[in-house]
């Protein structure tokens, strides 16, 4: 995971919730694919986007010691496919968080319209430094987090 699907983090409550956004740009390689619906954001990448936001909450809450890795989900609804130029408003709300796993609900909006809902997504937690440099992610977080 390179954390390329979360462009901004607007707010978070440690161990509880996080809000951010993703700007869908035509510059992104997957929108210029030769097959399929051009200029549409692939629906499965909405799941990846939400997992990345949830992982940021785990990273922040664990003081850059843990990271989330997807393991299961109960229900995912794709209500509308975003396109180039859309600003995706992301939100993750934790239901269960312990030292080994996280379970959460999430949704994505465009303006006031919910376009994606997910319930009971589960992630295993692992040590961050097995995959990433905590110092590099601290710098990345400083670039992403915007105080309102």
MARNUVO-781500 format. One record per residue (C-alpha): residue in one letter; y, x, z. Coordinates in steps of 0.001 Angstrom, whole numbers, plus 524288, in hexadecimal, padded with zeros to 5 digits. Layout:
BEGIN
aYXZ ...
end
This chain:
BEGIN
x800008000080000 x80CF9805BB7FBF3 x815077FAB0801DC x81B6A7F8147F4B5 x81B8B7E93D7F5EA x824EB7E7EF80160 x832D97EB097FD65 x839DC7E75080A00 x8369F7E3D9817F9 x840BE7DAA481DA6 x83B8F7D84082B3D x82FC17D9BB833ED x82B3A7D67484195 x821AD7E084846A6 x813B87DB25846C4 x8186C7CDB8841F6 x81ED07CC9A8349D x825B77D36782977 x82E4F7CF1281E1E x8314F7D667811B2 x833027D51B80315 x82DAF7D9857F616 x836317D9967E9ED x82E077D7227DDCE x8332D7E0577D363 x82F8C7E1047C50F x82F217EFBF7C707 x8225E7EE817CE76 x816C27F2EE7C667 x80E3C7E7057C8E2 x818537DDD67C2D4 x817907E4D87B5C6 x808EE7E3717B408 x803CF7E09E7A65B x7FB237D5357AA7F x7FDDB7C9A67B336 x80AA47C33E7B671 x8158C7CD017B428 x820737CDA77BE31 x8181B7C6B07C87A x814FF7CD747D547 x8060F7CDCC7D660 x801E37C3F37E098 x7F86A7CD1D7E78D x8038A7D69D7E9DD x809CE7CC297F26E x7FEA77CE7E7FBF4 x800E77DD2E7FB41 x80F757DB1E7FDA7 x80CC67D331809F8 x802A37DD0980ECB x80C967E7E880D26 x816AF7E05381504 x80CA77DD9981FB2 x809037EBEC81FAD x817387EF8D821C0 x8175D7E6D782DCD x80B217ED9583300 x810FD7FAF38302E x81DCA7F79A836F6 x817437F0D68427F x80DE27FC31844AF x818EA80622843DA x8136880BC983730 x8059D80D9183C5D x7FDEF80284835BA x7FD187FC3E8283A x7F72F7EF4B82398 x7EC087EECF819AB x7E8597E197813D2 x7DAFF7DC8F817C5 x7DABF7CDBB815B3 x7E29D7C16B8138C x7DFF57B328815E1 x7E9077AC5080C54 x7F2BD7B0B780209 x7FAE87A77A7F9B1 x8023D7ABBC7ED82 x80C3A7A0E07EB71 x814BC7A75F7E120 x813FB7B44F7D9DC x8205F7BC717DB48 x826A87C2C17CF74 x82FC77CDE67CC91 x83CC67CBFE7D366 x837557C4577DF00 x83A697C8687ECEF x82E7C7C6147F55F x831577C330803A3 x825AD7C79B80BC0 x8218D7C3B881969 x815EA7C754821F6 x812F67C0EC82F10 x8088B7C6DC837BB x7FE627BE0783DE3 x7F5EB7C8968443A x7F8867D7098461A x7EFEE7E04884DAD x7ECC37EEBA84D01 x7E2FD7ECFA841D5 x7E7DC7E1A783986 x7F28E7D845835BF x7F1E67CA138313D x7FDE87C3C982B5C x803B47B90D8230D x80D5D7BBE481836 x815A37B5A880DDA x81E577B9808029F x82A357B1E97FE0B x833587B2577F284 x8400B7ACFD7F80C x83B657A14E80026 x82ED779ECA7F88E x821F07A3917FE37 x81A2D7A99E7F312 x80F0D7AFE67FACF x808487ACAD8079E x7FD7F7B3E580E96 x7F6C87B09381B3D x7EE5A7B8A28242D x7EF117C56081CCA x7E7A97CFDE82435 x7E9C77DE6A82402 x7E2F17E96782AFD x7EBAA7F3648316E x7E995801D782F6A x7F0D380E3A832DC x7FCA780FF182A0F x7FBB881EB98293C x7EE7281DB082274 x7F57A8183F81683 x803F481B8A81747 x80DA3824AC81D55 x8141481D5082893 x820708254E82674 x821258216381817 x81F6F8131581BB0 x82A2F813FE825E6 x833668185981B18 x82E7E80D7181229 x8307B8036481CFD x83E82807E581EF5 x840C98055981073 x83A9C7F7C481107 x83FF97F23881DB8 x84D217EB9181C58 x854287E66482847 x85AF87D98B8253F 
end
